[in-house]
Amino acid sequence: MEASMSTAGEELLKSFDRLPEPERHHVASEILRRTFVPTNQLDDVEMAALYAEFAEADRKLAEEGIGDYKRGLASEDAE
């Protein structure tokens, strides 16, 4: 069985070598893309937890920003 896989691999490499350069580049890029695509995807529970975490941080930043904005307006009104 291993000999047939080796032969099949050799035939695949030979056919790859016969491709025009742009097609070889495309095939190689696709192989790399599929090989290194992350397989650890977040499930819905993890996504919800991350969303909640970032939503709280965003809310705090927005509140701080509103405070700075109000102080700026008050400063301009005082001038």
N, C-alpha and C positions, 0 to 999 in steps of 0.2 A: 504494500500500500504506500509506503514512504517513497519508493522509487517512482510510482506514478505521480505522486504529488510533486516530486522534484522535477519530473519531466514536464508536468503541467506548468509549474512555475517557470521553467526555462522557456517554454513556448510562449508564455505570457510576456516574459521579458523581451523575447525576440520580436513579438508583434508590437510591443511598446516602442522598441528601437526603430521599427519601420514607420512609425507615425511621423507626420510632418511636425516640425518644431512647435508651432502654435498649439496643435492638438496634444502633444506630449506635455507641454506646460499646463494645459487645461486639466488633463488627466492627473498629473502630479499634484496640482493644486487641490483638486477634488479629493484625492486620497488623503492629503494632509488635513483638509478641512474635516473630513469624516473621522479621521483618526483622533484628532485633538479636540473634538467637540465635547464640552463638558457633559457628563452623563448624570451628574448629581443635581437634579432639578428639585426645587423647593415644592413641597406639597401645599395645599390650601391653608392648613393650620399654620405652617411656618410663614407663609406670605401674609396672613392676617396679623400675626404677631409682629412682623417687621413693619407692616403698614401702621399698626397702632403705635409702635415705638417712634417711628419717624413723624407721625401725625402729632404726637405730643411735643416733640422737639420743634416742629414747625410752628405749632400754636404758641409755644413760649417765645420763639424768635419774633413772631408777629406781634405779640403783646409788648415785647421790649421795643420793637420798631415803632409801634404806635406811641409809646411813651416818649421816645426821642422826637417823634414828629410833633407831638403836642408841645413839648418844651421848645422846639424850634419856632412853632407858630406863636407861642407866648412871647418868646424873645423878640420876634419881628414886630409883634403888636406893641411891645413896650418901647420900641424905637421911635 
